[in-house]
Amino acid sequence: MRKEGGKELGGVPLKTGRSSPKNPSEWLIKRVIALEGDQIKSSGCFEESVNIPRGHCWVEGDNRLCSLDSNNFGPVPTGLITAKATRVLWPPDRWGRLEKREVGADRVTERENVDRGRVFFGWE
């Protein structure tokens, strides 16, 4: 797990509230896989290397094969991330604290050494 700017990449999902890049009225809960300056190999239909631009991040859902995420719409502006998920409410048999999980790190092909604190300015 990589911790930068107070956020853990691949850890607890962050909510991109009312700000799905494709549909602003839709809520998305995804894990942050890569930050600005990183390069990631997408896992969409066409595997390609993507450089994450400044002020953006790469997000993915837990179900990689059936998830609307950065593999569909590309890097997401970090300003769209509005909260951190901490609990699972549905389905009831999974009710409880949300687990941290290492996902996607194997596809990050290059990490840029930048001051990542500015990416999540104002977050605790």
N, CA, C and O atoms as a Tinker XYZ file with bonds, in Angstrom:
   496  protein
     1  N      0.852000   -1.170000    0.000000    73     2
     2  CA     0.000000    0.000000    0.000000    64     1     3
     3  C      0.899000    1.235000    0.000000    63     2     4     5
     4  O      1.900000    1.259000    0.715000    81     3
     5  N      0.576000    2.221000   -0.757000    73     3     6
     6  CA     1.369000    3.443000   -0.849000    64     5     7
     7  C      0.543000    4.586000   -0.293000    63     6     8     9
     8  O     -0.582000    4.826000   -0.734000    81     7
     9  N      1.102000    5.284000    0.669000    73     7    10
    10  CA     0.385000    6.387000    1.301000    64     9    11
    11  C      1.004000    7.703000    0.854000    63    10    12    13
    12  O      2.201000    7.920000    1.043000    81    11
    13  N      0.209000    8.577000    0.267000    73    11    14
    14  CA     0.720000    9.860000   -0.189000    64    13    15
    15  C     -0.356000   10.915000   -0.051000    63    14    16    17
    16  O     -1.508000   10.698000   -0.427000    81    15
    17  N      0.026000   12.056000    0.490000    73    15    18
    18  CA    -0.934000   13.143000    0.645000    64    17    19
    19  C     -2.094000   12.751000    1.543000    63    18    20    21
    20  O     -3.196000   13.281000    1.401000    81    19
    21  N     -1.852000   11.816000    2.480000    73    19    22
    22  CA    -2.898000   11.383000    3.385000    64    21    23
    23  C     -3.813000   10.318000    2.812000    63    22    24    25
    24  O     -4.722000    9.863000    3.505000    81    23
    25  N     -3.606000    9.908000    1.584000    73    23    26
    26  CA    -4.452000    8.899000    0.939000    64    25    27
    27  C     -3.652000    7.634000    0.700000    63    26    28    29
    28  O     -2.453000    7.697000    0.430000    81    27
    29  N     -4.301000    6.498000    0.795000    73    27    30
    30  CA    -3.661000    5.226000    0.506000    64    29    31
    31  C     -4.121000    4.744000   -0.854000    63    30    32    33
    32  O     -5.308000    4.498000   -1.066000    81    31
    33  N     -3.195000    4.610000   -1.761000    73    31    34
    34  CA    -3.548000    4.118000   -3.084000    64    33    35
    35  C     -3.927000    2.658000   -2.991000    63    34    36    37
    36  O     -3.246000    1.870000   -2.333000    81    35
    37  N     -5.005000    2.300000   -3.643000    73    35    38
    38  CA    -5.464000    0.923000   -3.623000    64    37    39
    39  C     -6.146000    0.551000   -2.323000    63    38    40    41
    40  O     -6.608000   -0.580000   -2.172000    81    39
    41  N     -6.219000    1.467000   -1.393000    73    39    42
    42  CA    -6.804000    1.189000   -0.094000    64    41    43
    43  C     -8.303000    1.379000   -0.092000    63    42    44    45
    44  O     -9.009000    0.878000   -0.968000    81    43
    45  N     -8.780000    2.101000    0.895000    73    43    46
    46  CA   -10.213000    2.303000    1.052000    64    45    47
    47  C    -10.739000    3.128000   -0.117000    63    46    48    49
    48  O    -10.138000    4.140000   -0.478000    81    47
    49  N    -11.843000    2.714000   -0.706000    73    47    50
    50  CA   -12.397000    3.450000   -1.843000    64    49    51
    51  C    -12.767000    4.884000   -1.500000    63    50    52    53
    52  O    -13.158000    5.195000   -0.375000    81    51
    53  N    -12.638000    5.727000   -2.475000    73    51    54
    54  CA   -13.033000    7.121000   -2.341000    64    53    55
    55  C    -14.240000    7.366000   -3.219000    63    54    56    57
    56  O    -14.358000    6.786000   -4.299000    81    55
    57  N    -15.132000    8.217000   -2.764000    73    55    58
    58  CA   -16.363000    8.466000   -3.503000    64    57    59
    59  C    -16.183000    9.666000   -4.421000    63    58    60    61
    60  O    -15.779000   10.743000   -3.982000    81    59
    61  N    -16.482000    9.470000   -5.677000    73    59    62
    62  CA   -16.532000   10.605000   -6.589000    64    61    63
    63  C    -17.994000   11.019000   -6.644000    63    62    64    65
    64  O    -18.758000   10.541000   -7.482000    81    63
    65  N    -18.366000   11.905000   -5.750000    73    63    66
    66  CA   -19.764000   12.226000   -5.548000    64    65    67
    67  C    -20.380000   13.099000   -6.615000    63    66    68    69
    68  O    -19.764000   14.065000   -7.065000    81    67
    69  N    -21.579000   12.769000   -7.020000    73    67    70
    70  CA   -22.341000   13.510000   -8.019000    64    69    71
    71  C    -21.410000   13.999000   -9.117000    63    70    72    73
    72  O    -21.550000   15.107000   -9.636000    81    71
    73  N    -20.465000   13.147000   -9.450000    73    71    74
    74  CA   -19.458000   13.618000  -10.376000    64    73    75
    75  C    -18.860000   12.497000  -11.202000    63    74    76    77
    76  O    -17.664000   12.507000  -11.496000    81    75
    77  N    -19.664000   11.554000  -11.570000    73    75    78
    78  CA   -19.184000   10.580000  -12.532000    64    77    79
    79  C    -18.758000   11.370000  -13.760000    63    78    80    81
    80  O    -19.517000   12.214000  -14.238000    81    79
    81  N    -17.560000   11.117000  -14.283000    73    79    82
    82  CA   -17.131000   11.868000  -15.461000    64    81    83
    83  C    -18.103000   11.752000  -16.633000    63    82    84    85
    84  O    -18.156000   12.643000  -17.481000    81    83
    85  N    -18.872000   10.666000  -16.690000    73    83    86
    86  CA   -19.833000   10.478000  -17.782000    64    85    87
    87  C    -21.221000   11.003000  -17.440000    63    86    88    89
    88  O    -21.958000   11.430000  -18.328000    81    87
    89  N    -21.589000   10.975000  -16.142000    73    87    90
    90  CA   -22.932000   11.360000  -15.729000    64    89    91
    91  C    -22.863000   12.074000  -14.377000    63    90    92    93
    92  O    -22.765000   11.408000  -13.346000    81    91
    93  N    -22.911000   13.403000  -14.352000    73    91    94
    94  CA   -22.758000   14.163000  -13.114000    64    93    95
    95  C    -23.788000   13.857000  -12.032000    63    94    96    97
    96  O    -23.556000   14.184000  -10.868000    81    95
    97  N    -24.916000   13.240000  -12.375000    73    95    98
    98  CA   -25.921000   12.935000  -11.353000    64    97    99
    99  C    -25.695000   11.563000  -10.724000    63    98   100   101
   100  O    -26.458000   11.158000   -9.847000    81    99
   101  N    -24.677000   10.855000  -11.148000    73    99   102
   102  CA   -24.412000    9.500000  -10.663000    64   101   103
   103  C    -23.289000    9.503000   -9.624000    63   102   104   105
   104  O    -22.290000   10.205000   -9.778000    81   103
   105  N    -23.466000    8.705000   -8.559000    73   103   106
   106  CA   -22.437000    8.538000   -7.537000    64   105   107
   107  C    -21.576000    7.333000   -7.900000    63   106   108   109
   108  O    -22.099000    6.298000   -8.316000    81   107
   109  N    -20.276000    7.460000   -7.746000    73   107   110
   110  CA   -19.368000    6.337000   -7.969000    64   109   111
   111  C    -18.501000    6.145000   -6.734000    63   110   112   113
   112  O    -18.072000    7.116000   -6.112000    81   111
   113  N    -18.245000    4.890000   -6.381000    73   111   114
   114  CA   -17.304000    4.585000   -5.306000    64   113   115
   115  C    -16.238000    3.686000   -5.907000    63   114   116   117
   116  O    -16.517000    2.554000   -6.302000    81   115
   117  N    -15.012000    4.199000   -5.972000    73   115   118
   118  CA   -13.901000    3.499000   -6.621000    64   117   119
   119  C    -12.644000    3.620000   -5.773000    63   118   120   121
   120  O    -12.565000    4.472000   -4.888000    81   119
   121  N    -11.667000    2.769000   -6.043000    73   119   122
   122  CA   -10.374000    2.850000   -5.374000    64   121   123
   123  C     -9.407000    3.656000   -6.230000    63   122   124   125
   124  O     -9.406000    3.535000   -7.455000    81   123
   125  N     -8.589000    4.472000   -5.590000    73   123   126
   126  CA    -7.563000    5.234000   -6.300000    64   125   127
   127  C     -6.375000    4.310000   -6.531000    63   126   128   129
   128  O     -5.799000    3.776000   -5.584000    81   127
   129  N     -6.014000    4.125000   -7.800000    73   127   130
   130  CA    -4.945000    3.205000   -8.181000    64   129   131
   131  C     -3.651000    3.949000   -8.495000    63   130   132   133
   132  O     -2.568000    3.458000   -8.175000    81   131
   133  N     -3.744000    5.118000   -9.113000    73   131   134
   134  CA    -2.559000    5.885000   -9.495000    64   133   135
   135  C     -2.859000    7.375000   -9.396000    63   134   136   137
   136  O     -4.006000    7.806000   -9.512000    81   135
   137  N     -1.796000    8.154000   -9.179000    73   135   138
   138  CA    -1.919000    9.601000   -9.043000    64   137   139
   139  C     -1.173000   10.314000  -10.162000    63   138   140   141
   140  O     -0.506000    9.686000  -10.985000    81   139
   141  N     -1.297000   11.632000  -10.173000    73   139   142
   142  CA    -0.638000   12.435000  -11.209000    64   141   143
   143  C      0.840000   12.081000  -11.319000    63   142   144   145
   144  O      1.520000   11.858000  -10.317000    81   143
   145  N      1.316000   12.034000  -12.549000    73   143   146
   146  CA     2.717000   11.711000  -12.796000    64   145   147
   147  C      2.986000   10.229000  -12.943000    63   146   148   149
   148  O      4.036000    9.838000  -13.453000    81   147
   149  N      2.048000    9.390000  -12.500000    73   147   150
   150  CA     2.208000    7.941000  -12.642000    64   149   151
   151  C      1.849000    7.526000  -14.063000    63   150   152   153
   152  O      1.179000    8.257000  -14.793000    81   151
   153  N      2.302000    6.359000  -14.428000    73   151   154
   154  CA     1.911000    5.760000  -15.708000    64   153   155
   155  C      1.310000    4.401000  -15.384000    63   154   156   157
   156  O      1.903000    3.621000  -14.638000    81   155
   157  N      0.145000    4.113000  -15.937000    73   155   158
   158  CA    -0.543000    2.856000  -15.645000    64   157   159
   159  C     -0.924000    2.165000  -16.945000    63   158   160   161
   160  O     -1.205000    2.811000  -17.954000    81   159
   161  N     -0.927000    0.852000  -16.898000    73   159   162
   162  CA    -1.378000    0.059000  -18.042000    64   161   163
   163  C     -2.862000   -0.209000  -17.828000    63   162   164   165
   164  O     -3.236000   -0.905000  -16.884000    81   163
   165  N     -3.703000    0.333000  -18.689000    73   163   166
   166  CA    -5.150000    0.169000  -18.521000    64   165   167
   167  C     -5.532000   -1.301000  -18.684000    63   166   168   169
   168  O     -4.813000   -2.078000  -19.313000    81   167
   169  N     -6.666000   -1.662000  -18.110000    73   167   170
   170  CA    -7.127000   -3.053000  -18.245000    64   169   171
   171  C     -8.436000   -3.111000  -19.019000    63   170   172   173
   172  O     -9.232000   -4.034000  -18.843000    81   171
   173  N     -8.651000   -2.126000  -19.870000    73   171   174
   174  CA    -9.853000   -2.099000  -20.699000    64   173   175
   175  C     -9.705000   -3.011000  -21.904000    63   174   176   177
   176  O     -8.825000   -3.872000  -21.938000    81   175
   177  N    -10.555000   -2.823000  -22.876000    73   175   178
   178  CA   -10.516000   -3.636000  -24.098000    64   177   179
   179  C     -9.171000   -3.533000  -24.796000    63   178   180   181
   180  O     -8.651000   -4.524000  -25.310000    81   179
   181  N     -8.610000   -2.332000  -24.811000    73   179   182
   182  CA    -7.315000   -2.110000  -25.448000    64   181   183
   183  C     -6.326000   -1.728000  -24.362000    63   182   184   185
   184  O     -6.368000   -0.612000  -23.844000    81   183
   185  N     -5.431000   -2.657000  -24.013000    73   183   186
   186  CA    -4.433000   -2.347000  -22.997000    64   185   187
   187  C     -3.478000   -1.307000  -23.554000    63   186   188   189
   188  O     -2.837000   -1.522000  -24.583000    81   187
   189  N     -3.391000   -0.186000  -22.869000    73   187   190
   190  CA    -2.488000    0.869000  -23.298000    64   189   191
   191  C     -1.902000    1.550000  -22.075000    63   190   192   193
   192  O     -2.508000    1.539000  -21.003000    81   191
   193  N     -0.726000    2.144000  -22.230000    73   191   194
   194  CA    -0.124000    2.903000  -21.144000    64   193   195
   195  C     -0.732000    4.293000  -21.124000    63   194   196   197
   196  O     -0.851000    4.951000  -22.158000    81   195
   197  N     -1.116000    4.727000  -19.934000    73   195   198
   198  CA    -1.735000    6.037000  -19.769000    64   197   199
   199  C     -0.914000    6.829000  -18.760000    63   198   200   201
   200  O     -0.661000    6.350000  -17.654000    81   199
   201  N     -0.500000    8.029000  -19.129000    73   199   202
   202  CA     0.172000    8.936000  -18.201000    64   201   203
   203  C     -0.896000    9.744000  -17.482000    63   202   204   205
   204  O     -1.745000   10.365000  -18.120000    81   203
   205  N     -0.854000    9.736000  -16.154000    73   203   206
   206  CA    -1.856000   10.460000  -15.375000    64   205   207
   207  C     -1.448000   11.936000  -15.321000    63   206   208   209
   208  O     -0.394000   12.266000  -14.777000    81   207
   209  N     -2.282000   12.831000  -15.887000    73   207   210
   210  CA    -1.927000   14.254000  -15.915000    64   209   211
   211  C     -2.054000   14.910000  -14.538000    63   210   212   213
   212  O     -2.677000   14.366000  -13.626000    81   211
   213  N     -1.459000   16.070000  -14.417000    73   211   214
   214  CA    -1.505000   16.830000  -13.171000    64   213   215
   215  C     -2.958000   17.088000  -12.762000    63   214   216   217
   216  O     -3.801000   17.427000  -13.592000    81   215
   217  N     -3.229000   16.922000  -11.468000    73   215   218
   218  CA    -4.570000   17.180000  -10.952000    64   217   219
   219  C     -5.562000   16.064000  -11.220000    63   218   220   221
   220  O     -6.766000   16.256000  -11.048000    81   219
   221  N     -5.078000   14.895000  -11.639000    73   219   222
   222  CA    -5.942000   13.757000  -11.950000    64   221   223
   223  C     -5.473000   12.504000  -11.212000    63   222   224   225
   224  O     -4.365000   12.466000  -10.676000    81   223
   225  N     -6.312000   11.499000  -11.193000    73   223   226
   226  CA    -5.958000   10.196000  -10.630000    64   225   227
   227  C     -6.645000    9.113000  -11.456000    63   226   228   229
   228  O     -7.507000    9.407000  -12.285000    81   227
   229  N     -6.262000    7.872000  -11.225000    73   227   230
   230  CA    -6.843000    6.717000  -11.918000    64   229   231
   231  C     -7.641000    5.945000  -10.882000    63   230   232   233
   232  O     -7.095000    5.567000   -9.845000    81   231
   233  N     -8.928000    5.700000  -11.139000    73   231   234
   234  CA    -9.786000    4.984000  -10.190000    64   233   235
   235  C    -10.327000    3.711000  -10.825000    63   234   236   237
   236  O    -10.588000    3.660000  -12.027000    81   235
   237  N    -10.489000    2.685000   -9.997000    73   235   238
   238  CA   -11.044000    1.418000  -10.484000    64   237   239
   239  C    -11.958000    0.810000   -9.435000    63   238   240   241
   240  O    -11.777000    1.006000   -8.233000    81   239
   241  N    -12.947000    0.066000   -9.921000    73   239   242
   242  CA   -13.842000   -0.668000   -9.041000    64   241   243
   243  C    -13.237000   -2.007000   -8.651000    63   242   244   245
   244  O    -12.280000   -2.469000   -9.273000    81   243
   245  N    -13.796000   -2.624000   -7.623000    73   243   246
   246  CA   -13.289000   -3.918000   -7.161000    64   245   247
   247  C    -13.533000   -5.032000   -8.166000    63   246   248   249
   248  O    -12.733000   -5.963000   -8.260000    81   247
   249  N    -14.622000   -4.955000   -8.917000    73   247   250
   250  CA   -14.923000   -5.974000   -9.923000    64   249   251
   251  C    -14.357000   -5.495000  -11.257000    63   250   252   253
   252  O    -15.056000   -4.861000  -12.048000    81   251
   253  N    -13.105000   -5.800000  -11.493000    73   251   254
   254  CA   -12.376000   -5.259000  -12.639000    64   253   255
   255  C    -13.017000   -5.576000  -13.984000    63   254   256   257
   256  O    -12.907000   -4.785000  -14.921000    81   255
   257  N    -13.681000   -6.715000  -14.091000    73   255   258
   258  CA   -14.265000   -7.120000  -15.370000    64   257   259
   259  C    -15.606000   -6.450000  -15.656000    63   258   260   261
   260  O    -16.060000   -6.423000  -16.800000    81   259
   261  N    -16.238000   -5.911000  -14.615000    73   259   262
   262  CA   -17.566000   -5.315000  -14.804000    64   261   263
   263  C    -17.675000   -4.039000  -13.965000    63   262   264   265
   264  O    -18.492000   -3.956000  -13.047000    81   263
   265  N    -16.848000   -3.055000  -14.290000    73   263   266
   266  CA   -16.836000   -1.826000  -13.514000    64   265   267
   267  C    -16.735000   -0.619000  -14.438000    63   266   268   269
   268  O    -15.940000   -0.611000  -15.379000    81   267
   269  N    -17.535000    0.385000  -14.167000    73   267   270
   270  CA   -17.441000    1.647000  -14.892000    64   269   271
   271  C    -16.416000    2.497000  -14.142000    63   270   272   273
   272  O    -16.705000    3.024000  -13.069000    81   271
   273  N    -15.217000    2.625000  -14.713000    73   271   274
   274  CA   -14.130000    3.302000  -14.018000    64   273   275
   275  C    -13.163000    3.930000  -15.014000    63   274   276   277
   276  O    -13.514000    4.125000  -16.178000    81   275
   277  N    -11.964000    4.246000  -14.573000    73   275   278
   278  CA   -10.989000    4.914000  -15.443000    64   277   279
   279  C    -10.624000    4.098000  -16.673000    63   278   280   281
   280  O    -10.153000    4.659000  -17.663000    81   279
   281  N    -10.830000    2.797000  -16.633000    73   279   282
   282  CA   -10.582000    1.988000  -17.823000    64   281   283
   283  C    -11.572000    2.330000  -18.934000    63   282   284   285
   284  O    -11.313000    2.067000  -20.108000    81   283
   285  N    -12.718000    2.924000  -18.553000    73   283   286
   286  CA   -13.721000    3.358000  -19.523000    64   285   287
   287  C    -13.595000    4.833000  -19.872000    63   286   288   289
   288  O    -13.683000    5.209000  -21.041000    81   287
   289  N    -13.386000    5.679000  -18.847000    73   287   290
   290  CA   -13.408000    7.120000  -19.091000    64   289   291
   291  C    -12.088000    7.830000  -18.829000    63   290   292   293
   292  O    -12.036000    9.058000  -18.903000    81   291
   293  N    -11.027000    7.104000  -18.526000    73   291   294
   294  CA    -9.709000    7.706000  -18.363000    64   293   295
   295  C     -9.491000    8.333000  -16.994000    63   294   296   297
   296  O    -10.289000    8.132000  -16.078000    81   295
   297  N     -8.400000    9.101000  -16.855000    73   295   298
   298  CA    -8.087000    9.737000  -15.576000    64   297   299
   299  C     -9.206000   10.678000  -15.125000    63   298   300   301
   300  O     -9.874000   11.308000  -15.945000    81   299
   301  N     -9.398000   10.761000  -13.810000    73   299   302
   302  CA   -10.469000   11.555000  -13.208000    64   301   303
   303  C     -9.854000   12.760000  -12.493000    63   302   304   305
   304  O     -8.862000   12.602000  -11.781000    81   303
   305  N    -10.417000   13.955000  -12.665000    73   303   306
   306  CA    -9.927000   15.114000  -11.907000    64   305   307
   307  C    -10.064000   14.852000  -10.403000    63   306   308   309
   308  O    -11.122000   14.424000   -9.943000    81   307
   309  N     -9.001000   15.106000   -9.642000    73   307   310
   310  CA    -9.052000   14.841000   -8.203000    64   309   311
   311  C    -10.101000   15.702000   -7.511000    63   310   312   313
   312  O    -10.562000   15.352000   -6.424000    81   311
   313  N    -10.485000   16.815000   -8.114000    73   311   314
   314  CA   -11.525000   17.660000   -7.534000    64   313   315
   315  C    -12.885000   16.988000   -7.482000    63   314   316   317
   316  O    -13.769000   17.441000   -6.756000    81   315
   317  N    -13.067000   15.911000   -8.243000    73   315   318
   318  CA   -14.342000   15.188000   -8.221000    64   317   319
   319  C    -14.433000   14.221000   -7.044000    63   318   320   321
   320  O    -15.519000   13.732000   -6.731000    81   319
   321  N    -13.310000   13.943000   -6.390000    73   319   322
   322  CA   -13.333000   13.032000   -5.244000    64   321   323
   323  C    -13.778000   13.824000   -4.030000    63   322   324   325
   324  O    -13.152000   14.813000   -3.650000    81   323
   325  N    -14.876000   13.372000   -3.424000    73   323   326
   326  CA   -15.498000   14.164000   -2.365000    64   325   327
   327  C    -15.513000   13.507000   -0.993000    63   326   328   329
   328  O    -15.786000   14.190000   -0.006000    81   327
   329  N    -15.233000   12.212000   -0.887000    73   327   330
   330  CA   -15.316000   11.549000    0.413000    64   329   331
   331  C    -14.573000   10.221000    0.379000    63   330   332   333
   332  O    -14.144000    9.756000   -0.677000    81   331
   333  N    -14.427000    9.617000    1.565000    73   331   334
   334  CA   -13.800000    8.311000    1.690000    64   333   335
   335  C    -14.826000    7.333000    2.265000    63   334   336   337
   336  O    -15.427000    7.597000    3.306000    81   335
   337  N    -15.018000    6.218000    1.590000    73   335   338
   338  CA   -15.958000    5.199000    2.081000    64   337   339
   339  C    -15.316000    4.445000    3.247000    63   338   340   341
   340  O    -14.122000    4.147000    3.213000    81   339
   341  N    -16.109000    4.138000    4.278000    73   339   342
   342  CA   -15.581000    3.419000    5.439000    64   341   343
   343  C    -16.374000    2.164000    5.792000    63   342   344   345
   344  O    -15.870000    1.309000    6.520000    81   343
   345  N    -17.601000    2.036000    5.296000    73   343   346
   346  CA   -18.458000    0.904000    5.662000    64   345   347
   347  C    -19.151000    0.315000    4.439000    63   346   348   349
   348  O    -19.380000    1.003000    3.444000    81   347
   349  N    -19.479000   -0.972000    4.533000    73   347   350
   350  CA   -20.305000   -1.652000    3.532000    64   349   351
   351  C    -21.691000   -1.803000    4.145000    63   350   352   353
   352  O    -21.832000   -2.332000    5.248000    81   351
   353  N    -22.712000   -1.338000    3.435000    73   351   354
   354  CA   -24.083000   -1.449000    3.930000    64   353   355
   355  C    -24.897000   -2.481000    3.165000    63   354   356   357
   356  O    -25.884000   -3.003000    3.683000    81   355
   357  N    -24.495000   -2.774000    1.951000    73   355   358
   358  CA   -25.240000   -3.721000    1.134000    64   357   359
   359  C    -24.281000   -4.561000    0.329000    63   358   360   361
   360  O    -23.337000   -4.002000   -0.229000    81   359
   361  N    -24.448000   -5.819000    0.230000    73   359   362
   362  CA   -25.506000   -6.644000    0.800000    64   361   363
   363  C    -25.291000   -6.870000    2.298000    63   362   364   365
   364  O    -24.169000   -6.744000    2.789000    81   363
   365  N    -26.360000   -7.202000    3.023000    73   363   366
   366  CA   -26.294000   -7.346000    4.478000    64   365   367
   367  C    -25.236000   -8.333000    4.973000    63   366   368   369
   368  O    -24.681000   -8.140000    6.055000    81   367
   369  N    -24.949000   -9.375000    4.211000    73   367   370
   370  CA   -23.959000  -10.349000    4.684000    64   369   371
   371  C    -22.529000   -9.786000    4.642000    63   370   372   373
   372  O    -21.614000  -10.402000    5.188000    81   371
   373  N    -22.329000   -8.641000    4.012000    73   371   374
   374  CA   -21.012000   -7.990000    3.984000    64   373   375
   375  C    -20.983000   -6.725000    4.843000    63   374   376   377
   376  O    -20.001000   -5.984000    4.819000    81   375
   377  N    -22.036000   -6.479000    5.589000    73   375   378
   378  CA   -22.166000   -5.289000    6.407000    64   377   379
   379  C    -20.980000   -5.170000    7.357000    63   378   380   381
   380  O    -20.613000   -6.142000    8.017000    81   379
   381  N    -20.390000   -4.004000    7.429000    73   379   382
   382  CA   -19.277000   -3.794000    8.350000    64   381   383
   383  C    -18.229000   -2.856000    7.776000    63   382   384   385
   384  O    -18.458000   -2.155000    6.790000    81   383
   385  N    -17.086000   -2.867000    8.419000    73   383   386
   386  CA   -15.976000   -1.999000    8.023000    64   385   387
   387  C    -15.430000   -2.411000    6.657000    63   386   388   389
   388  O    -15.299000   -3.599000    6.364000    81   387
   389  N    -15.120000   -1.432000    5.840000    73   387   390
   390  CA   -14.585000   -1.679000    4.505000    64   389   391
   391  C    -13.110000   -2.053000    4.601000    63   390   392   393
   392  O    -12.332000   -1.377000    5.274000    81   391
   393  N    -12.737000   -3.121000    3.933000    73   391   394
   394  CA   -11.359000   -3.610000    3.978000    64   393   395
   395  C    -10.469000   -2.844000    3.012000    63   394   396   397
   396  O    -10.896000   -2.435000    1.933000    81   395
   397  N     -9.207000   -2.659000    3.433000    73   395   398
   398  CA    -8.209000   -2.113000    2.520000    64   397   399
   399  C     -7.763000   -3.260000    1.636000    63   398   400   401
   400  O     -7.680000   -4.405000    2.081000    81   399
   401  N     -7.479000   -2.952000    0.399000    73   399   402
   402  CA    -7.127000   -4.006000   -0.548000    64   401   403
   403  C     -6.121000   -3.462000   -1.559000    63   402   404   405
   404  O     -6.284000   -2.354000   -2.071000    81   403
   405  N     -5.093000   -4.235000   -1.841000    73   403   406
   406  CA    -4.107000   -3.851000   -2.857000    64   405   407
   407  C     -4.660000   -4.243000   -4.216000    63   406   408   409
   408  O     -4.805000   -5.431000   -4.508000    81   407
   409  N     -4.965000   -3.273000   -5.037000    73   407   410
   410  CA    -5.484000   -3.545000   -6.379000    64   409   411
   411  C     -4.785000   -2.668000   -7.401000    63   410   412   413
   412  O     -4.538000   -1.489000   -7.152000    81   411
   413  N     -4.472000   -3.232000   -8.528000    73   411   414
   414  CA    -3.937000   -2.466000   -9.640000    64   413   415
   415  C     -2.482000   -2.068000   -9.567000    63   414   416   417
   416  O     -1.938000   -1.576000  -10.555000    81   415
   417  N     -1.826000   -2.264000   -8.426000    73   415   418
   418  CA    -0.435000   -1.823000   -8.293000    64   417   419
   419  C      0.478000   -2.514000   -9.300000    63   418   420   421
   420  O      1.496000   -1.955000   -9.708000    81   419
   421  N      0.116000   -3.719000   -9.694000    73   419   422
   422  CA     0.929000   -4.462000  -10.659000    64   421   423
   423  C      0.889000   -3.828000  -12.045000    63   422   424   425
   424  O      1.734000   -4.132000  -12.888000    81   423
   425  N     -0.080000   -2.953000  -12.289000    73   423   426
   426  CA    -0.206000   -2.324000  -13.608000    64   425   427
   427  C      0.359000   -0.913000  -13.661000    63   426   428   429
   428  O      0.403000   -0.301000  -14.728000    81   427
   429  N      0.797000   -0.384000  -12.501000    73   427   430
   430  CA     1.443000    0.927000  -12.510000    64   429   431
   431  C      2.875000    0.700000  -12.959000    63   430   432   433
   432  O      3.673000    0.097000  -12.241000    81   431
   433  N      3.194000    1.188000  -14.153000    73   431   434
   434  CA     4.495000    0.899000  -14.751000    64   433   435
   435  C      5.546000    1.936000  -14.403000    63   434   436   437
   436  O      6.742000    1.679000  -14.547000    81   435
   437  N      5.121000    3.097000  -13.950000    73   435   438
   438  CA     6.078000    4.147000  -13.613000    64   437   439
   439  C      5.446000    5.077000  -12.594000    63   438   440   441
   440  O      4.303000    5.508000  -12.754000    81   439
   441  N      6.199000    5.385000  -11.543000    73   439   442
   442  CA     5.728000    6.330000  -10.534000    64   441   443
   443  C      6.640000    7.542000  -10.570000    63   442   444   445
   444  O      7.862000    7.418000  -10.494000    81   443
   445  N      6.041000    8.699000  -10.686000    73   443   446
   446  CA     6.830000    9.926000  -10.692000    64   445   447
   447  C      6.988000   10.404000   -9.269000    63   446   448   449
   448  O      6.044000   10.362000   -8.481000    81   447
   449  N      8.177000   10.855000   -8.941000    73   447   450
   450  CA     8.442000   11.356000   -7.597000    64   449   451
   451  C      8.042000   12.830000   -7.533000    63   450   452   453
   452  O      8.862000   13.719000   -7.764000    81   451
   453  N      6.783000   13.072000   -7.218000    73   451   454
   454  CA     6.280000   14.443000   -7.117000    64   453   455
   455  C      5.679000   14.650000   -5.738000    63   454   456   457
   456  O      5.386000   13.685000   -5.031000    81   455
   457  N      5.496000   15.901000   -5.357000    73   455   458
   458  CA     4.852000   16.224000   -4.090000    64   457   459
   459  C      3.367000   15.943000   -4.223000    63   458   460   461
   460  O      2.618000   16.771000   -4.742000    81   459
   461  N      2.944000   14.787000   -3.760000    73   459   462
   462  CA     1.561000   14.376000   -3.930000    64   461   463
   463  C      0.632000   15.025000   -2.911000    63   462   464   465
   464  O     -0.588000   14.927000   -3.043000    81   463
   465  N      1.180000   15.676000   -1.910000    73   463   466
   466  CA     0.338000   16.337000   -0.930000    64   465   467
   467  C     -0.582000   17.364000   -1.568000    63   466   468   469
   468  O     -1.702000   17.567000   -1.098000    81   467
   469  N     -0.127000   18.010000   -2.626000    73   467   470
   470  CA    -0.960000   19.036000   -3.266000    64   469   471
   471  C     -2.157000   18.442000   -3.989000    63   470   472   473
   472  O     -3.142000   19.137000   -4.238000    81   471
   473  N     -2.077000   17.147000   -4.332000    73   471   474
   474  CA    -3.174000   16.506000   -5.045000    64   473   475
   475  C     -4.430000   16.478000   -4.179000    63   474   476   477
   476  O     -5.537000   16.674000   -4.682000    81   475
   477  N     -4.264000   16.237000   -2.889000    73   475   478
   478  CA    -5.408000   16.108000   -1.995000    64   477   479
   479  C     -5.432000   17.226000   -0.956000    63   478   480   481
   480  O     -5.813000   16.999000    0.193000    81   479
   481  N     -5.034000   18.409000   -1.346000    73   479   482
   482  CA    -4.992000   19.554000   -0.447000    64   481   483
   483  C     -6.330000   19.746000    0.249000    63   482   484   485
   484  O     -7.384000   19.752000   -0.387000    81   483
   485  N     -6.268000   19.902000    1.559000    73   483   486
   486  CA    -7.479000   20.148000    2.326000    64   485   487
   487  C     -8.112000   18.888000    2.889000    63   486   488   489
   488  O     -9.078000   18.968000    3.647000    81   487
   489  N     -7.581000   17.727000    2.530000    73   487   490
   490  CA    -8.130000   16.475000    3.057000    64   489   491
   491  C     -7.407000   16.101000    4.332000    63   490   492   493
   492  O     -6.253000   16.482000    4.527000    81   491
   493  N     -8.068000   15.362000    5.198000    73   491   494
   494  CA    -7.424000   14.851000    6.412000    64   493   495
   495  C     -7.224000   13.370000    6.292000    63   494   496
   496  O     -6.695000   12.742000    7.209000    81   495
